[in-house]
Amino acid sequence: AAQSAALTFMYHSSVDVTILVSKNNAGRYRIQGGSLEALWLIAKELTERLSLHFTSKSPNKDDPPFQMSYSEEVAEPLQMYMQVMEAHFAVRERLAEVHAELEAAAAQFRGVEKRLLLRFKDRNPQPINELDTLLQLSLDRILALSTQGEEVVQQLSSAATALSASTRLLHLVLKLRFGLDDALGQILEDHWPAAVIDSVAQDGQGWEEMVESSLGLLLKTALSKDGKRDATNVVQGPPQRLKDLNKIRRHIENIIKRLTE
């Protein structure tokens, strides 16, 4: 009997990913690892190399054309994907909080500084009443928040990288699960970009807001119930700041439902 085979890779971060091959040589592969985002690179390489290996051979007349598929339900990877997105969104929210606290601390510092300057300019200055202490405390608060902000920005970069890899992985899962052709696969990627670019400017517009709006447009055009593909007649308002990710989850679930139909 054929023996099962396993190949494990370990990233520099010590996260490992393993490829398991079915025992009965049925052409089934299982990829598992320590995190969802870690699976993307290995899954990409495996699918590309399998395709290159089998399509480069001269097929026999009786052999069916080579194709790959994902046989499991997408509910579990979708749940894991939403957890990665929620982690990224939470870091974005934390960065907004730090910015707000930093603005308040800076306003307090400027206010105390102004009062001290007025005291020093007065011909008959009044007692400073611990304003110098308050000024130092305000400055210490600003420095502490600045350091904290830098740490959160680094966390946001890591969370964005994880979300980007997880998005690419979910794209691949959907393509294999529903047999999407190149055209529809490209439309899906265009409306659901894997490149996660975060701006430190707190204008309320981030990757999640852009994706929520774009997926909503996709459901009204290429994946609409009547198959309408013209987006010129669709009225789409500007993205609104999200309080949670419920809208994105519903959009993704509806996309999966439309692909199933």
Disulfide bonds with the S-S distance in Angstrom:
none
